[in-house]
C-alpha cells in the first residue's frame, strides 16, 4: 500500500552542542524584549535573555576546559 503525503514532516533538528541551545533561547527572549510595548514585560524578557546567555557562556567554558576532572572528551 502506498500513500502520498504531500505535507511531509519537517526533519528533526540536529542536536546542538555546548551552550548553543541556551544562546538560541537568549536570542529569542532578547528579540521579545526589544519588540515589547510593555516596559515591565520588556525588562522581564531581557532578564530571561541574560539568564540564558549566562548559561550558554558557562556551558561553553565548561566544555572547553578539558583540564577539569570528568571533562575529558572521549572519541
N, C-alpha and C positions, 0 to 999 in steps of 0.2 A: 504494500500500500504506500503510495507516495502522496505527500501533502505539499502544497505550495504555500509557503509562509512569506508573504510579501513584507511583513513587518518583522524583520529579523531582530533578535535581541542584540543589544549592544554588547560588545565583548567586555568581560570583567576587567577593571583597571589593574594594572600591574602593581605589585606591592611596592610601596615607597620605602626607601632605606633611610636610616637615620631620623632626623627630625623633619624631613620634608613634609610629612602629613600634617605636623603641627604648624609648620610655616604656611601651608595652604590654608588651614583654618584661620591663622592670624591674618592672612591676606583678605579673607572673606569678611572677618569682623572689622578690619580696617576700612574696607570699602563701605560697609554698613555705617561705620562711624562718620565717614566723610559725606555720605549722602543723606543722613538722618536730618529731619527737620526739628526733631525734639532734642534740645540740648542735653537733657538727662539721659536719654537713650543713646545719644552720640557718645557721651562720656562712658557709659556702661559698655558699649561696644568697643571703644578704644581700650578700656581696661582689659577686656577679654582678649583683644588683639595682642596687647603687651604680654599677657599671660602665656599665650600660645607661642609667641616669638621667643620668650624666655625658655619655654620647654624645648623648642627646637634647638636653640643655642646650646643648652645643657646636654641634649642628646647627641648633637654633633661633636661636642667636645669629648664626651664620654666614649664615643665610638672611635675617635681619632687618637685617644690616649691609650696606646697599647701597653704602656708600662705598668698599668694598674693590674693587679691580680684579677683574673676572671675576664679580662678584656681581650684575651688573645683571639686573633682571627684565624680560625682553623679552616683549611680548604674544604 
